[in-house]
Amino acid sequence: MKNEKLLFPFFVPFLAQAAGNGDIVIKNNPKNDKINQYVAAIATAGQENHHTFDYSTSTTPINAFIVAANGGKNDVTMKGDATVGDVVVPNMKNFDGTDVLEPKNWTIEKKTGTGPINNGKTGKLKYTLPSNKTDTGAVTLGDKSWTGENKITFENTSIKGVNSDKVIFANQSMDTPNGMSDTTITFKGNNFLYEDGGKSHDNEKDALHFYKNTYLIPGRPTANINSHTKIVSEAGSTLKYVCQIRACQVTRYRRYSV
């Protein structure tokens, strides 16, 4: 398998069941029921999720956020608290020379793996993702399908990757011959992406990292389907990105061909 790597600069101008019949899963850490191990929106064929994860008043971050449109549709919003705290990010300055300050309360801070994604109501295994590995993101799109659709809005959301190489991650070749659904990611309000990488050993750290298939994909049947990924910033919104490690990229797309 050959691969072609393309880099694009990323410019940004500066719980109840949801409606629909998909699965909204909220799993607590087995060692501390006050901490979310992950929250997930999963929609298989014929299913839809329309849901807002509102953590705008929460002082405890989620460990991970997983979105999976395996033939279904997800229209989900993650809301956080845009309040700036008083902790200074080391060795970082704004363009005007002022200190970069961390958010008061992180919305998502990935410190541990998530393990398999389960339906918490029945205990039945609904979804498997190798998300104990550090090469997944604090936010992971694990569709395993080209036939679904994701609309994901981050509103005043702060996301920090500690046990992760990427802040937001998708791998279209993760389950070949499956792939990645058409996805639109919208940033609304004030958002903050922070790649800490303190528990990760990969030399490459990224804010948004997508492995994208662009040519014929092996399997039965073979597929020659390209998914479409859009990143949108609403007017008046801001996005800050901080990386504590060398070899950081803001946005990375990697194309695979056979």
C-alpha positions as CSV (number, residue, x, y, z in Angstrom):
1,M,0.0,0.0,0.0
2,K,1.3,3.4,-1.0
3,N,0.5,6.5,0.8
4,E,0.6,10.2,-0.1
5,K,0.6,12.7,2.7
6,L,-0.9,16.1,2.2
7,L,-0.7,19.0,4.7
8,F,-3.1,21.8,4.6
9,P,-2.9,24.9,6.8
10,F,-5.9,25.5,9.0
11,F,-7.1,29.1,9.1
12,V,-9.8,30.2,11.5
13,P,-11.1,33.8,11.5
14,F,-10.4,35.7,14.5
15,L,-28.7,12.9,30.1
16,A,-31.5,11.8,28.4
17,Q,-31.9,9.9,25.2
18,A,-32.0,12.2,22.3
19,A,-34.6,12.6,19.6
20,G,-34.2,9.8,17.1
21,N,-33.3,6.2,17.7
22,G,-29.5,6.1,17.8
23,D,-27.5,5.4,20.9
24,I,-26.2,8.1,23.3
25,V,-23.9,6.4,25.7
26,I,-22.4,7.9,28.8
27,K,-20.1,5.7,30.7
28,N,-18.5,6.5,34.0
29,N,-15.0,5.5,35.1
30,P,-15.3,2.2,37.0
31,K,-12.9,3.5,39.6
32,N,-14.5,6.9,40.0
33,D,-18.2,7.3,39.2
34,K,-17.8,11.1,39.2
35,I,-15.6,11.0,36.1
36,N,-16.9,10.2,32.6
37,Q,-14.8,7.5,30.9
38,Y,-16.4,8.6,27.6
39,V,-19.5,9.9,26.0
40,A,-20.5,8.6,22.6
41,A,-23.0,9.1,19.9
42,I,-23.5,6.0,17.8
43,A,-25.9,5.7,14.8
44,T,-26.2,2.6,12.7
45,A,-28.2,2.2,9.5
46,G,-31.6,3.7,9.8
47,Q,-30.8,5.5,13.1
48,E,-30.3,9.2,13.9
49,N,-29.0,11.1,16.9
50,H,-30.0,14.7,17.5
51,H,-28.4,15.6,20.8
52,T,-26.6,18.3,22.8
53,F,-24.0,17.3,25.3
54,D,-24.2,20.3,27.7
55,Y,-21.1,20.5,29.9
56,S,-21.2,24.3,30.1
57,T,-21.5,24.3,33.9
58,S,-19.4,21.2,34.6
59,T,-16.2,21.5,36.5
60,T,-15.1,17.9,35.8
61,P,-13.9,17.2,32.2
62,I,-15.0,14.2,30.1
63,N,-12.2,11.8,29.4
64,A,-13.2,11.2,25.7
65,F,-15.8,12.0,23.1
66,I,-16.6,9.4,20.4
67,V,-18.9,9.9,17.4
68,A,-19.7,7.0,15.1
69,A,-22.1,7.1,12.1
70,N,-22.0,3.5,11.0
71,G,-24.6,4.0,8.2
72,G,-26.7,6.4,10.3
73,K,-26.7,10.1,11.1
74,N,-25.3,12.1,14.0
75,D,-26.2,15.8,14.5
76,V,-24.6,16.5,17.8
77,T,-23.3,19.5,19.8
78,M,-20.7,19.6,22.5
79,K,-21.0,22.6,24.7
80,G,-18.4,23.8,27.2
81,D,-17.5,26.8,29.3
82,A,-15.6,29.6,27.5
83,T,-14.4,31.1,30.8
84,V,-10.7,31.7,30.8
85,G,-8.8,30.7,33.9
86,D,-5.6,32.1,35.5
87,V,-3.2,29.3,34.6
88,V,-0.5,30.4,32.1
89,V,0.5,28.0,29.3
90,P,4.3,27.7,29.5
91,N,6.4,29.1,26.7
92,M,3.3,30.4,24.8
93,K,2.3,33.9,23.9
94,N,-0.6,35.4,22.0
95,F,0.2,37.5,18.9
96,D,0.0,40.7,20.9
97,G,2.6,39.3,23.4
98,T,0.2,38.6,26.2
99,D,0.2,35.2,28.0
100,V,-1.9,32.4,26.8
101,L,-4.3,31.3,29.6
102,E,-5.9,27.9,29.9
103,P,-9.6,27.5,30.2
104,K,-11.1,27.6,33.7
105,N,-12.7,24.2,33.2
106,W,-11.7,21.7,30.5
107,T,-14.6,20.2,28.6
108,I,-12.7,17.1,27.5
109,E,-9.3,16.0,28.9
110,K,-8.2,12.6,27.7
111,K,-6.0,11.0,30.3
112,T,-6.8,7.3,29.9
113,G,-8.1,4.9,27.2
114,T,-11.8,4.2,26.8
115,G,-11.9,0.6,25.9
116,P,-14.9,-0.9,24.0
117,I,-18.0,1.2,23.7
118,N,-20.9,-0.4,25.5
119,N,-24.6,0.3,25.7
120,G,-24.9,1.2,29.4
121,K,-28.5,0.3,29.7
122,T,-28.3,-3.3,28.6
123,G,-24.6,-4.1,29.0
124,K,-24.7,-5.3,25.4
125,L,-21.6,-4.6,23.4
126,K,-22.6,-2.0,20.8
127,Y,-19.3,-0.9,19.3
128,T,-15.6,-1.7,19.4
129,L,-12.9,0.9,18.9
130,P,-9.2,0.4,19.7
131,S,-9.3,3.6,21.7
132,N,-7.1,2.3,24.6
133,K,-4.2,3.2,22.3
134,T,-2.7,6.7,22.4
135,D,-3.0,7.1,18.7
136,T,-6.7,7.9,19.0
137,G,-7.9,11.4,19.9
138,A,-9.5,13.1,22.8
139,V,-12.3,13.3,20.2
140,T,-12.4,10.3,17.9
141,L,-14.6,9.7,14.8
142,G,-14.9,6.0,14.4
143,D,-17.6,5.5,11.7
144,K,-16.5,2.3,10.1
145,S,-18.7,3.2,7.2
146,W,-18.9,5.6,4.2
147,T,-22.7,5.6,4.2
148,G,-23.4,7.7,7.3
149,E,-23.3,11.5,8.0
150,N,-21.9,13.5,10.9
151,K,-22.6,17.1,11.8
152,I,-20.6,17.9,14.9
153,T,-20.6,21.4,16.5
154,F,-18.1,22.4,19.2
155,E,-19.5,25.4,21.1
156,N,-17.2,27.1,23.7
157,T,-15.4,23.7,24.0
158,S,-11.9,23.1,25.4
159,I,-10.2,19.8,24.5
160,K,-6.9,18.6,25.9
161,G,-5.0,15.5,24.8
162,V,-2.8,14.0,27.5
163,N,-3.0,10.2,26.8
164,S,-3.3,10.9,23.1
165,D,-1.3,12.0,20.1
166,K,-4.2,13.9,18.6
167,V,-6.9,16.2,19.8
168,I,-9.4,15.3,17.1
169,F,-8.8,12.2,15.1
170,A,-10.4,10.1,12.4
171,N,-8.9,7.1,10.5
172,Q,-10.8,6.2,7.4
173,S,-8.5,3.2,6.9
174,M,-9.0,1.9,10.4
175,D,-11.3,-0.9,9.4
176,T,-10.7,-1.4,5.7
177,P,-12.8,-1.9,3.7
178,N,-14.9,0.4,5.9
179,G,-14.3,4.1,6.1
180,M,-15.3,7.5,7.3
181,S,-18.7,9.1,6.8
182,D,-19.3,12.6,5.3
183,T,-18.5,14.9,8.2
184,T,-18.9,18.6,9.0
185,I,-17.2,20.0,12.1
186,T,-18.3,23.5,13.1
187,F,-16.6,25.6,15.7
188,K,-18.9,28.1,17.4
189,G,-17.9,30.6,20.0
190,N,-14.5,30.4,21.7
191,N,-12.8,27.0,21.5
192,F,-9.4,25.7,22.7
193,L,-7.4,22.7,21.4
194,Y,-4.4,21.7,23.6
195,E,-2.1,18.8,22.6
196,D,-0.2,18.0,25.8
197,G,1.0,14.5,24.8
198,G,2.3,13.9,28.3
199,K,1.4,10.2,28.3
200,S,2.1,9.7,24.6
201,H,5.4,8.7,22.9
202,D,4.7,9.5,19.3
203,N,6.9,12.3,17.8
204,E,4.0,13.6,15.8
205,K,1.3,15.6,17.6
206,D,-1.7,17.1,15.8
207,A,-4.7,19.2,16.6
208,L,-6.8,17.6,13.8
209,H,-5.5,14.5,12.2
210,F,-7.5,12.6,9.5
211,Y,-6.4,9.6,7.5
212,K,-8.4,9.8,4.3
213,N,-8.9,7.1,1.7
214,T,-9.0,8.6,-1.8
215,Y,-8.6,5.6,-4.2
216,L,-9.8,2.0,-4.6
217,I,-10.2,0.3,-1.2
218,P,-9.6,-3.5,-1.0
219,G,-12.4,-5.8,0.3
220,R,-15.5,-7.6,-0.9
221,P,-16.9,-5.6,-2.6
222,T,-14.1,-3.1,-3.4
223,A,-15.0,0.5,-2.9
224,N,-14.0,3.6,-4.7
225,I,-15.8,6.1,-2.5
226,N,-14.4,9.4,-1.2
227,S,-15.9,10.9,2.0
228,H,-16.1,14.6,2.4
229,T,-14.8,16.4,5.5
230,K,-15.5,20.1,6.1
231,I,-14.2,22.3,8.9
232,V,-16.2,25.4,9.5
233,S,-15.8,28.4,11.8
234,E,-18.8,30.5,12.5
235,A,-18.5,34.2,12.0
236,G,-17.0,35.8,15.2
237,S,-15.7,32.5,16.6
238,T,-12.2,31.9,17.7
239,L,-10.0,28.8,18.0
240,K,-6.8,28.6,20.0
241,Y,-4.4,25.7,19.5
242,V,-1.5,25.0,21.8
243,C,1.0,22.2,21.5
244,Q,3.6,21.4,24.2
245,I,5.6,19.0,22.0
246,R,7.8,19.5,19.0
247,A,6.7,18.3,15.5
248,C,3.2,19.7,16.0
249,Q,0.8,20.2,13.1
250,V,-2.5,22.1,13.2
251,T,-4.2,20.0,10.5
252,R,-3.0,16.9,8.9
253,Y,-4.6,14.8,6.2
254,R,-3.0,11.6,4.9
255,R,-4.2,10.1,1.7
256,Y,-3.9,6.3,1.1
257,S,-3.9,4.6,-2.3
258,V,-3.6,1.0,-3.4
